[in-house]
Amino acid sequence: MALSNIFLVGPMGAGKSAVGRQLARMLQLEFHDSDAAVEQRTGVDIAFIFEKEGEAGFRRREREVIHALTALEGIVLATGGGAVLDADNRAVLASRGRVVYLDASVEQQLERTRLSNHRPLLETPDPAGRLAELMQERAPLYRELATLVVATDGRMVREVAQEIRRRLAAPNEDG
């Protein structure tokens, strides 16, 4: 397989970071996480950025990080769930690598995020409703951008990473 950049998109709780780390190990590529990179650059967590600068401030920082990371060669990048909302992000992701949409149901997202205390968009009385709203808005963008779509509900990280590796290596594979 010709190695190039692989960018993982999808909702929070889809497994982008865990699958990305596993996939990078399998392919002997460098792993990056755009949310972690924002936190590393700013020295504060995303919840703090949301509190002080709002979602717009976070999205600006996220755009800068994604632009920088996608310019690297031979990486696997796990993006934040809302990264696809920005047209510039979509353009650089589409032009600088292969985009894999990790699809997860709202139920699976809720299960995987329920114990997390660093998800500012889920600080609401109805997290399931919020996840459904986010999916309605973002799923068309994930699909439009994706080279391939991989379902993650009820699956082990290694199994998902192996499927991505196999499908990216297959000639003329599409999502």
C-alpha positions as CSV (number, residue, x, y, z in Angstrom):
1,M,0.0,0.0,0.0
2,A,1.3,3.4,-0.9
3,L,1.5,5.2,2.5
4,S,0.0,8.7,2.7
5,N,-1.9,10.6,5.3
6,I,-5.0,9.1,6.8
7,F,-7.5,11.5,8.5
8,L,-10.2,10.1,10.8
9,V,-13.4,12.1,11.0
10,G,-16.6,11.3,12.9
11,P,-18.6,12.1,16.0
12,M,-17.3,12.2,19.5
13,G,-17.3,8.6,20.9
14,A,-16.7,7.0,17.5
15,G,-13.2,5.9,18.5
16,K,-11.1,8.2,16.4
17,S,-8.3,8.6,18.9
18,A,-8.1,4.9,19.9
19,V,-8.5,3.6,16.3
20,G,-6.0,6.2,15.1
21,R,-3.4,5.2,17.6
22,Q,-3.8,1.5,16.6
23,L,-3.9,2.2,12.9
24,A,-0.7,4.3,13.1
25,R,1.1,1.5,14.9
26,M,-0.1,-1.1,12.3
27,L,1.1,1.1,9.4
28,Q,4.2,2.5,11.2
29,L,3.0,6.0,10.8
30,E,3.0,8.9,13.3
31,F,-0.2,9.5,15.2
32,H,-1.6,13.0,15.9
33,D,-4.9,14.1,17.6
34,S,-6.1,17.6,16.7
35,D,-7.8,18.1,20.1
36,A,-4.6,17.0,22.0
37,A,-2.6,19.3,19.8
38,V,-4.8,22.3,20.6
39,E,-4.5,21.6,24.3
40,Q,-0.7,21.2,24.0
41,R,-0.4,24.5,22.1
42,T,-2.5,26.4,24.5
43,G,-1.5,24.7,27.7
44,V,-5.2,24.4,28.8
45,D,-8.0,21.9,28.1
46,I,-10.7,22.3,25.5
47,A,-13.4,22.9,28.2
48,F,-11.4,25.9,29.4
49,I,-11.0,27.3,25.8
50,F,-14.8,26.9,25.3
51,E,-15.4,28.7,28.6
52,K,-13.1,31.6,27.9
53,E,-13.3,31.9,24.1
54,G,-16.5,30.1,23.2
55,E,-16.9,27.5,20.4
56,A,-15.7,30.1,17.8
57,G,-12.4,30.6,19.6
58,F,-11.9,26.8,19.8
59,R,-12.7,26.3,16.1
60,R,-10.2,29.0,15.1
61,R,-7.5,27.2,17.1
62,E,-8.6,23.9,15.7
63,R,-8.3,25.2,12.2
64,E,-4.7,26.4,12.7
65,V,-3.8,23.0,14.2
66,I,-5.4,21.0,11.4
67,H,-3.8,23.1,8.8
68,A,-0.4,22.5,10.3
69,L,-0.8,18.8,11.0
70,T,-2.2,17.9,7.6
71,A,0.9,19.5,6.0
72,L,3.0,16.7,7.6
73,E,3.7,13.5,5.6
74,G,2.9,10.0,6.7
75,I,0.6,10.6,9.6
76,V,-2.7,9.3,11.0
77,L,-4.7,12.3,12.3
78,A,-7.8,12.0,14.6
79,T,-9.8,15.1,14.2
80,G,-12.3,16.6,16.6
81,G,-16.0,15.8,15.9
82,G,-16.8,19.3,14.7
83,A,-13.7,19.8,12.6
84,V,-15.7,19.2,9.4
85,L,-17.9,22.2,10.1
86,D,-15.2,24.5,8.8
87,A,-14.9,24.6,5.0
88,D,-11.1,25.3,5.2
89,N,-10.7,22.1,7.3
90,R,-12.7,20.1,4.8
91,A,-10.6,21.4,1.9
92,V,-7.2,20.6,3.5
93,L,-8.4,17.2,4.8
94,A,-9.7,16.2,1.3
95,S,-6.6,17.4,-0.5
96,R,-3.9,16.2,1.8
97,G,-4.9,12.6,2.5
98,R,-7.5,9.9,2.7
99,V,-10.4,10.6,4.9
100,V,-12.0,7.8,6.9
101,Y,-15.4,8.4,8.5
102,L,-15.8,6.4,11.7
103,D,-19.6,6.1,12.0
104,A,-21.2,5.5,15.4
105,S,-24.8,5.5,16.4
106,V,-26.0,8.1,18.9
107,E,-26.5,5.3,21.4
108,Q,-22.9,4.1,21.0
109,Q,-21.6,7.7,21.3
110,L,-23.6,8.2,24.5
111,E,-22.3,5.0,26.0
112,R,-18.7,5.9,25.1
113,T,-18.9,9.5,26.3
114,R,-21.1,9.2,29.4
115,L,-18.2,9.1,31.9
116,S,-16.2,11.9,30.2
117,N,-16.1,15.3,31.9
118,H,-14.2,17.1,29.1
119,R,-16.9,17.3,26.5
120,P,-18.2,20.9,26.5
121,L,-20.9,20.3,23.9
122,L,-22.4,17.6,26.1
123,E,-22.8,19.8,29.2
124,T,-26.6,19.8,28.8
125,P,-29.6,18.2,30.5
126,D,-30.2,16.1,27.4
127,P,-26.8,14.7,26.0
128,A,-28.6,12.1,23.8
129,G,-30.6,14.9,22.2
130,R,-27.5,17.0,21.7
131,L,-25.6,14.1,20.1
132,A,-28.6,13.5,17.8
133,E,-28.6,17.2,16.8
134,L,-24.9,17.2,16.1
135,M,-25.1,14.0,14.0
136,Q,-28.0,15.5,11.9
137,E,-25.8,18.6,11.2
138,R,-22.4,16.8,10.8
139,A,-23.2,13.3,9.2
140,P,-23.7,14.7,5.7
141,L,-20.3,16.5,5.9
142,Y,-18.6,13.4,7.2
143,R,-20.0,11.3,4.3
144,E,-19.3,13.9,1.7
145,L,-15.6,14.1,2.8
146,A,-15.0,10.4,3.3
147,T,-12.8,8.2,1.1
148,L,-14.4,5.3,3.1
149,V,-17.0,4.8,5.9
150,V,-16.4,2.3,8.7
151,A,-19.0,1.5,11.3
152,T,-17.7,1.2,14.9
153,D,-20.7,0.3,16.9
154,G,-19.9,-2.6,19.2
155,R,-16.5,-3.3,17.6
156,M,-13.1,-3.6,19.1
157,V,-10.5,-0.9,18.2
158,R,-8.1,-3.4,16.6
159,E,-10.9,-4.8,14.4
160,V,-11.8,-1.4,13.1
161,A,-8.2,-0.5,12.5
162,Q,-7.6,-3.7,10.6
163,E,-10.7,-3.1,8.4
164,I,-9.4,0.4,7.6
165,R,-5.9,-1.0,6.7
166,R,-7.5,-3.7,4.5
167,R,-9.9,-1.4,2.7
168,L,-7.3,1.4,2.1
169,A,-5.0,-1.2,0.6
170,A,-7.7,-2.7,-1.7
171,P,-7.6,-1.3,-5.3
172,N,-10.6,0.9,-6.1
173,E,-12.1,0.7,-2.7
174,D,-14.7,3.3,-1.9
175,G,-16.8,4.2,1.1
